[in-house]
Amino acid sequence: MDTSRMLKLTDLNTNQLFSLYTQSEKLMEIATDLKSTMELALARNQVVDAFKFYDLGEVKEVYQIFGGYVNTSFGVYTEKDGKQYEYFVRKYKKGIQEKEMELEHSLIDFSIANGLDVAAGLIRSKDGKTFVSLPEEFNGKVEKRYFAVYDFLEGEDKYTWIDPYLTDEEFASFAGVLATFHNASRNYDPKGRERVEPKILEFLKILPKTFKDFSKTDIHNKFHSFYLENLDDILEAIDRVNIPDEDVAKMPYNPVHCDYHPGNVKFKDGKVVGIFDFDWAKIDLRLFDVCFSIVYSCCAWEDLPDGSTDGDIRLDKCKVYLQAYQDKLKELGGLEPLNETEKKHFPAMMEAANIYLINWCLSAYYSD
């Protein structure tokens, strides 16, 4: 064999391998930084492109707002006629349907017009629309991504859904705003628009299969092991939610926020001064919205100085919440407060709300 024109393949010694490994680590860091920089630049460009559909002036500054788990949000400064303005911009999750945004936006408009004065209003585009779309191409496939522009709400972002430790004054105001929303939206006509997601009692019927499918995931870690240990209890909890049809008929259906936690409102001087994130809103049992909000906001998500332990429902806060909700509806004189049938099935709906949150967490975890 004539090897004069061949390349001899030789072993690398340990020092050479370690040097290459170190260089590969550096290349990974560079690639990560490059990807992050490009993502931020792309996000800014998309916001600027979206604003071209509006008569809101020139985009001057764009800030990504953190805290959301599904959609991407931005704070934007513009300049028009020598004046500075600020707006809230939402880039919607992949796969959302236009009818879902139409439901959300028409509900916000209706609620503001009928008394919900702390909600962020929608800004219309030049052609009168409440959202615009931009194309995104990935691996040769083009997908529409949707953007909406809102008034920017003043106030403080004090809490998230995992640290909902409001003062009693804040709890009362928080519950009162949900009551105000329910009252303001009570006569809303969705005109055939619906969420893809079913109503809560129908949704519960399909969750056992979903949860069992999650259990078959080939993952070996503490989270999955803990889930498997508790799966039977979760399925039993679903079975316990059994509300007779004749009682459901006595429980009001109403527009519901379906994501009403302390991270989706703004506070000032102990009061809620802004409410946002209606992208999960739909028509469902009013009691479900109340219970889901209580699961979010009245749970201890860690051990607390007041003796509450991780996972406890803080009953003293539930009392403040429910009393304020009832009192606000009595004051408004429109939608009735929680009725006797709703009170009867309050424990079952609390279980339903807890299961709904479990599904949200599991879906987010197992889809990653």
Secondary structure, DSSP 4 states (H G I P E B T S, - for coil): ---TTSPPP-PPPHHHHHHHHHHHHHHHHHHHHHHHHHHHHHHHHHHHHHHTTS-S-EEEEEEEEP--SSSEEEEEEEEETTEEEEEEEEEPPTT--HHHHHHHHHHHHHHHHTT-TTBPPBPP-TTS-S-EEEEEEETTEEEEEEEEEEEPPPSB----TT-----HHHHHHHHHHHHHHHHHTTT---TT---SSPPHHHHHHHHHHHHHHHHTS---SHHHHHHHHHHHHHHHHHHH----HHHHTTS-EEEE-S--SGGGEEEETTEEEEE---TT-EEEEHHHHHHHHHHHHSB-SS--TTS--TT-B-HHHHHHHHHHHHHHHHHHTSSPPP-HHHHHTHHHHHHHHHHHHHHHHHHHHHH-
